[in-house]
Amino acid sequence: MTDLRGVFVYPWDLLSEGVNEGIAAIRHDLGCTAIALNCNYHSGRFLHPRNRHGSAVPTMRGVINHREGSGAAFTPNSDLYPEGLLPVREASLADSRVIERAAGAAREAGMAFNLWVVVLHGSSLGIAHPELCSRNMYGDVFRYALCPAQPQARAYARALIVDICTQFKPDALILESPTYLGVIHGDHHELFLAHLDELAKLLLGLCFCDACRECAIKAGVPIEDVLKAARMLCDQLIEDERGALDPAFSRAEMVSAFLAFPELFAYLRVRGEVVGSLLGELRAAAAGHGVKVGVTTSIFTRPASKAWMEGVELRTAASAADYLLTVSYFADENQVRGDIRWVKRLTGDQPFQVALNAGHPDTLSASDLTRKALIAADEGATGIFYYNYGLLTRERLRWVAAANAALAARG
């Protein structure tokens, strides 16, 4: 039974509406039984279509807003974190005590209170600590991505979980990005004028920092052979552009490359073990406070069968966390069904929840969103969360309400 019907929520959107008023609207107007409130987020540029009357957050007072850097909506306990490595406190959010207020309002309304946590994806810490960031085969630093193999980054992640659980005692945590991130990030004025197929993007995004190399060596993977193969293939793929080939070409070539260079495949398996072991550590940290941990299947790579490109091996991740949150952001309802069924096929009886994008371009109508929500419920999802409360128009919020009403009617 799908008991949890929720939305992802930014703290500044609750402050804009009024915390109590926002929670009441989510509960009664949308028919949600849960929220996933973000408490630590990265930079971004947002369209807030309903924001016509300003905001309590100075940087979020427009319809189109730009959030510089990453920051936390709470005051971190500096005693928990490695020296010099703690979340950047976002004063307007932390001073408002929005998390505590939202928790109280949600629980008073009989809703599950989940916190949504961005773990290793954040440019503020990455710029301050480039030595902890992912670094590709050419030595290029991905300043938006702390590497999950780096001991200090892992210590930071554990401290973040303990800090959040200690301060707020949520019902569950939804973890985003305790993983590797790829080369395509949507960075400011990102200019890639060469055609990169799936294999080239994968190779360009592989991390070869000292910690990743050490993990490979410990696993018996010949790291110099991996580097040699990755550089050779990537150099050729970038230079030898073949235009917009059918994606099936790239998928077949990726498998062919792993067969020709098994050391590459072995390196990918090590990445999955790195992420899986970190997830286990974060789950243990939260369990000490009685908090469940879910993890998104991926961020930028979809469907879930491609989550391995971010270091998420589905079986390993499902075993390491309390549940997976399958991010099924697709316009075609059959793709939603297929995505969920693939996760189930690999993870067996492990519990899972589903995230649906109620926005453009993945949702076309109220009936479209309702069908996808019912598919997720029929497949056995214990929770369905819609993305994202503050980014949706009033009309699309009505679509969320219609989907939830259909789920509630089914029981």
PyMOL commands that set and color helices and strands:
alter all, ss='L'
color gray80, all
select helices_A, chain A and resi 11-17+19-29+58-60+78-80+91-94+98-108+123-128+130-132+151-168+198-205+210-218+223-239+247-260+262-287+304-310+314-320+333-347+366-378+389-391+394-410
alter helices_A, ss='H'
color red, helices_A
select strands_A, chain A and resi 4-9+34-41+44-47+64-67+71-72+112-118+133-135+141-146+172-176+292-296+323-327+352-357+383-387
alter strands_A, ss='S'
color yellow, strands_A
deselect
rebuild
show_as cartoon
